[in-house]
Amino acid sequence: MKKIILIISAALLAVGILGCVFTALPTVLEGEKYMNGIIDSKSEKQEFTFTDTFSGLDISILSANANISYNSTNEVKVNYTTLDKNKKIECNITDGVLNVKEKAGFSFFSLITLASVPTKIEISLPESYRDNRKLENADITVASGSLSGDMPNTEKSTKIKLYSGKIISSVAAENFDINVSSGKAEISSRTHEYKNVNVSALSGMIVLDGFVSEKSYYDLTSGKIISSNAGGELSTNVTSGSLTVGCAEKITGIDAKVASGKAHISVPKDTGALVAYSVASGSVKIGLDGRNEKLTGGGNVSYGNADTRVDVTVASGSFVIDTDTSVE
């Protein structure tokens, strides 16, 4: 009898909870609409429209969530929305450069009121800027917040600096530089025509896909770098952390230095190499030409046709080169 009473009580309790949920849900939704209405009415909005052509782009994000998109007109449109009346945006075309720069002074409002409501920047460019290399250079700086959307195609260089926050984007350029102090950047390539790719991480994480370049340089102080579908001539410098490079195309040479941490480079299966190595501590592991070897000390070893020069210096930690092109 007690079990029956307990079962009935539990069932009634469950029904009561479900009833409360269904009863409260419309109220919650209405409350959200009400708050969104207040936020929208209280927001400071700035809008800019340009029809002038430009050959450079300079974007500086202080703490906003920014997005780059493209339109079918010949107009550049920039919309800035914030609840913090102390924040402003500078937007102009000067000396052939489109400048979009978020600025702010000190504000108690931004610290204690609606802190979770993000400032937004919408940058809409003519579609021709995405793929036709109308720009020479693009310089992107994100102090905090986020940036998403495809970068415009640049004839000379695209440079990205991320101090904190997150970037998700794609790039097409002749030269590409990315420097991450903290946070996370996920960048894919829309072209295989790079002359130089420079990747540097002080901390945080960089994830790259498709960056085949005549020369690539990876500099990792700490954190993690993952680069898939890479190729060309590689230089690496790992102070600490983890570097993983998966090469889908031919490697013309590798110069690797590992102070600590781990560097793992995977190459196509038919890759031959002449490996010159020097190991103070840790190890060098080679998985080429059907052989798997762990090297210590110093020397030279040939694998296959030895057509790729590989120079490795390991102070501590490990260096691995093999044919497993799946990225960890």
C-alpha positions as MATLAB code, in Angstrom:
seq = 'MKKIILIISAALLAVGILGCVFTALPTVLEGEKYMNGIIDSKSEKQEFTFTDTFSGLDISILSANANISYNSTNEVKVNYTTLDKNKKIECNITDGVLNVKEKAGFSFFSLITLASVPTKIEISLPESYRDNRKLENADITVASGSLSGDMPNTEKSTKIKLYSGKIISSVAAENFDINVSSGKAEISSRTHEYKNVNVSALSGMIVLDGFVSEKSYYDLTSGKIISSNAGGELSTNVTSGSLTVGCAEKITGIDAKVASGKAHISVPKDTGALVAYSVASGSVKIGLDGRNEKLTGGGNVSYGNADTRVDVTVASGSFVIDTDTSVE';
ca = [
       0.000    0.000    0.000;
       2.869    2.367    0.877;
       4.528    1.642   -2.484;
       1.296    2.504   -4.311;
       0.994    5.771   -2.383;
       4.642    6.648   -3.191;
       4.123    5.877   -6.891;
       0.962    8.000   -7.032;
       2.706   10.852   -5.194;
       5.665   10.754   -7.564;
       3.339   10.781  -10.577;
       1.395   13.749   -9.216;
       4.652   15.592   -8.518;
       5.871   14.997  -12.078;
       2.555   16.200  -13.505;
       2.768   19.296  -11.301;
       6.298   20.106  -12.455;
       5.328   19.675  -16.120;
       2.304   21.879  -15.550;
       4.489   24.611  -14.057;
       6.896   24.389  -16.997;
       4.157   24.675  -19.633;
       2.465   27.443  -17.683;
       5.667   29.419  -17.192;
       7.047   29.019  -20.736;
       4.773   31.620  -22.412;
       5.580   34.058  -19.611;
       9.321   33.491  -20.087;
       9.023   33.988  -23.844;
       7.010   37.160  -23.394;
       9.579   38.362  -20.858;
      12.371   37.724  -23.363;
      10.515   39.695  -26.036;
       9.970   42.503  -23.551;
      13.659   42.607  -22.594;
      14.718   42.487  -26.251;
      12.389   45.413  -26.899;
      13.976   47.389  -24.069;
      17.477   46.518  -25.259;
      16.614   47.552  -28.810;
      15.084   50.858  -27.708;
      18.029   51.663  -25.433;
      20.699   50.725  -27.983;
      22.989   53.274  -29.535;
      23.179   52.720  -33.300;
      25.556   54.090  -35.874;
      25.234   53.416  -39.587;
      27.696   54.195  -42.371;
      27.408   53.792  -46.136;
      30.194   54.292  -48.698;
      30.318   53.991  -52.469;
      33.972   54.993  -52.889;
      36.449   52.304  -53.895;
      39.349   51.422  -51.581;
      42.482   49.261  -51.761;
      43.102   48.631  -48.061;
      41.071   47.453  -45.071;
      41.834   48.145  -41.405;
      39.460   46.616  -38.826;
      40.035   47.029  -35.092;
      37.619   45.316  -32.685;
      37.742   46.306  -29.027;
      35.124   43.986  -27.497;
      32.267   43.670  -29.987;
      30.968   40.650  -31.862;
      31.737   41.531  -35.477;
      30.712   39.879  -38.737;
      31.857   40.390  -42.333;
      29.350   39.684  -45.106;
      28.910   40.567  -48.773;
      26.141   42.169  -50.818;
      25.146   42.449  -54.483;
      25.440   46.257  -54.618;
      28.455   48.563  -54.917;
      27.951   49.874  -51.383;
      29.914   49.339  -48.186;
      27.628   49.278  -45.180;
      28.735   49.280  -41.550;
      26.208   49.010  -38.706;
      27.246   49.413  -35.072;
      24.891   48.594  -32.180;
      25.711   48.931  -28.484;
      24.006   49.518  -25.148;
      27.042   51.363  -23.828;
      26.670   55.040  -24.716;
      30.340   55.517  -23.972;
      31.326   53.279  -26.916;
      31.710   54.627  -30.412;
      33.007   53.479  -33.768;
      35.241   55.321  -36.206;
      34.403   54.481  -39.786;
      35.846   56.228  -42.839;
      37.780   55.831  -46.063;
      41.095   57.648  -45.774;
      43.975   57.473  -48.258;
      42.358   54.519  -49.970;
      41.858   52.512  -46.759;
      38.497   51.564  -45.259;
      38.881   52.026  -41.489;
      36.477   50.359  -39.058;
      37.693   50.958  -35.511;
      35.774   50.435  -32.291;
      36.638   52.863  -29.515;
      35.564   53.284  -25.896;
      36.454   55.170  -22.752;
      35.804   54.088  -19.171;
      32.160   53.445  -18.301;
      30.598   52.030  -15.114;
      27.563   51.193  -17.262;
      29.517   48.691  -19.331;
      30.902   47.076  -16.173;
      27.766   46.601  -14.106;
      24.748   46.826  -16.440;
      23.674   44.255  -19.039;
      27.266   43.069  -19.332;
      26.155   39.915  -21.105;
      24.558   41.845  -23.991;
      27.182   42.090  -26.742;
      28.022   45.071  -28.883;
      27.589   44.213  -32.566;
      29.369   45.322  -35.733;
      28.024   44.289  -39.139;
      30.368   44.983  -42.063;
      28.880   44.371  -45.507;
      31.145   44.682  -48.557;
      30.410   44.408  -52.289;
      30.651   40.771  -53.426;
      33.531   41.600  -55.780;
      35.817   42.221  -52.784;
      35.504   38.597  -51.649;
      37.135   36.897  -54.635;
      38.492   39.412  -57.161;
      41.571   40.736  -55.318;
      40.425   44.332  -55.331;
      42.316   44.964  -52.095;
      46.064   45.144  -51.613;
      46.135   44.652  -47.833;
      43.827   43.806  -44.938;
      44.789   44.327  -41.303;
      42.510   42.815  -38.664;
      42.919   43.328  -34.905;
      40.631   41.786  -32.280;
      41.339   42.770  -28.672;
      38.364   40.818  -27.334;
      34.940   39.739  -28.502;
      34.735   37.872  -31.804;
      34.967   38.130  -35.571;
      33.298   35.878  -38.152;
      32.787   35.823  -41.917;
      35.092   35.547  -44.942;
      38.011   37.951  -45.268;
      38.202   39.816  -48.578;
      40.726   38.594  -51.160;
      43.977   40.578  -50.956;
      46.649   40.958  -53.620;
      49.501   41.448  -51.142;
      48.744   40.463  -47.544;
      46.159   39.696  -44.894;
      47.276   40.116  -41.289;
      45.301   39.033  -38.230;
      46.084   39.808  -34.595;
      43.962   38.183  -31.875;
      44.616   39.204  -28.284;
      41.618   37.411  -26.804;
      38.213   36.124  -27.872;
      37.546   34.137  -31.063;
      37.874   34.389  -34.837;
      36.229   32.060  -37.361;
      37.006   33.041  -40.949;
      38.501   32.185  -44.338;
      41.361   33.894  -46.155;
      42.614   34.355  -49.730;
      45.874   36.291  -50.064;
      49.403   36.211  -51.433;
      50.874   36.516  -47.934;
      49.148   35.630  -44.659;
      50.160   36.433  -41.092;
      48.321   35.449  -37.931;
      49.375   36.227  -34.385;
      47.366   34.944  -31.407;
      48.123   36.005  -27.833;
      45.162   34.159  -26.345;
      41.744   32.887  -27.377;
      41.072   30.767  -30.462;
      41.324   31.339  -34.202;
      39.898   28.981  -36.833;
      40.969   29.994  -40.348;
      40.508   28.148  -43.650;
      42.129   29.015  -46.968;
      40.267   29.763  -50.201;
      43.398   29.624  -52.410;
      46.721   27.761  -52.872;
      48.704   30.757  -54.089;
      50.549   31.846  -50.960;
      54.152   32.956  -51.031;
      54.515   33.295  -47.260;
      52.423   32.073  -44.327;
      53.502   33.140  -40.835;
      51.729   31.632  -37.831;
      52.523   32.678  -34.262;
      50.827   31.709  -30.989;
      51.848   33.043  -27.599;
      49.054   31.026  -26.006;
      45.566   29.875  -26.921;
      44.829   27.880  -30.065;
      45.127   28.284  -33.848;
      43.391   25.888  -36.252;
      44.251   26.246  -39.959;
      43.089   24.365  -43.047;
      44.432   24.441  -46.594;
      47.441   26.758  -46.299;
      49.857   25.505  -48.964;
      52.615   28.085  -49.332;
      56.048   28.488  -50.874;
      57.267   29.122  -47.325;
      55.457   28.641  -43.998;
      56.715   29.537  -40.536;
      55.102   28.249  -37.333;
      56.179   29.835  -34.045;
      54.603   28.392  -30.890;
      55.435   29.756  -27.433;
      52.647   27.869  -25.678;
      49.170   26.530  -26.399;
      48.359   24.643  -29.588;
      48.595   25.004  -33.372;
      46.889   22.582  -35.766;
      47.378   23.011  -39.517;
      45.788   20.536  -41.936;
      46.173   20.214  -45.723;
      49.393   22.216  -45.699;
      52.414   21.980  -48.002;
      55.544   23.696  -49.291;
      58.645   24.596  -47.282;
      58.127   24.512  -43.488;
      60.010   26.167  -40.648;
      58.940   25.574  -37.043;
      59.975   26.877  -33.653;
      58.276   25.276  -30.637;
      59.096   26.639  -27.186;
      56.310   24.706  -25.487;
      52.866   23.323  -26.258;
      51.817   21.223  -29.250;
      52.272   21.811  -32.984;
      50.603   19.469  -35.494;
      50.976   19.978  -39.256;
      49.300   17.608  -41.702;
      50.606   18.018  -45.263;
      48.400   16.924  -48.144;
      50.845   18.235  -50.754;
      54.578   17.841  -51.362;
      56.993   19.172  -48.761;
      60.058   20.886  -50.228;
      61.956   21.182  -46.941;
      61.641   21.251  -43.146;
      63.648   23.221  -40.592;
      62.374   22.350  -37.108;
      63.467   23.541  -33.670;
      61.877   22.192  -30.483;
      62.864   23.622  -27.095;
      60.137   21.700  -25.284;
      56.691   20.327  -26.025;
      55.903   18.454  -29.242;
      56.063   19.013  -32.987;
      54.374   16.454  -35.265;
      54.574   16.822  -39.044;
      52.806   14.365  -41.334;
      53.713   14.179  -45.038;
      52.460   12.342  -48.162;
      53.311    8.630  -48.259;
      55.799    8.855  -51.122;
      57.950   11.446  -49.324;
      61.658   10.686  -49.142;
      63.943   12.622  -46.816;
      67.486   13.274  -45.765;
      67.175   13.918  -42.021;
      69.910   15.803  -40.192;
      69.172   15.727  -36.470;
      70.563   16.898  -33.144;
      68.916   15.837  -29.884;
      70.049   17.052  -26.460;
      67.125   15.477  -24.623;
      63.852   13.947  -25.728;
      63.638   12.263  -29.120;
      63.176   12.393  -32.871;
      60.794    9.790  -34.321;
      60.750    9.026  -38.048;
      58.050    7.018  -39.831;
      59.069    7.142  -43.508;
      59.846    4.648  -46.292;
      58.228    1.805  -44.328;
      60.580    2.328  -41.370;
      59.804    3.528  -37.861;
      62.828    4.737  -35.943;
      63.571    6.704  -32.798;
      66.713    8.812  -33.094;
      68.803   10.283  -30.283;
      72.087   12.128  -30.219;
      72.999   13.478  -33.640;
      73.607   12.394  -37.222;
      72.127   12.024  -40.712;
      69.697    9.371  -41.974;
      68.262    8.881  -45.494;
      64.739    7.663  -46.253;
      63.506    6.704  -49.730;
      64.798    8.964  -52.494;
      65.956   11.529  -49.889;
      64.601   14.405  -52.025;
      63.422   16.492  -49.040;
      65.898   18.073  -46.647;
      64.816   17.836  -42.987;
      66.864   19.623  -40.313;
      65.773   18.960  -36.728;
      67.112   20.347  -33.446;
      65.498   19.119  -30.213;
      66.559   20.521  -26.856;
      63.780   18.697  -25.026;
      60.383   17.266  -25.878;
      59.849   15.464  -29.179;
      59.733   15.816  -32.937;
      57.781   13.363  -35.103;
      57.611   13.103  -38.882;
      55.500   10.381  -40.483;
      52.919    9.719  -43.185;
      49.797    9.790  -41.035;
      48.197   12.924  -42.496;
      45.162   12.813  -40.188;
      45.359   15.809  -37.868;
      45.253   15.111  -34.144;
];
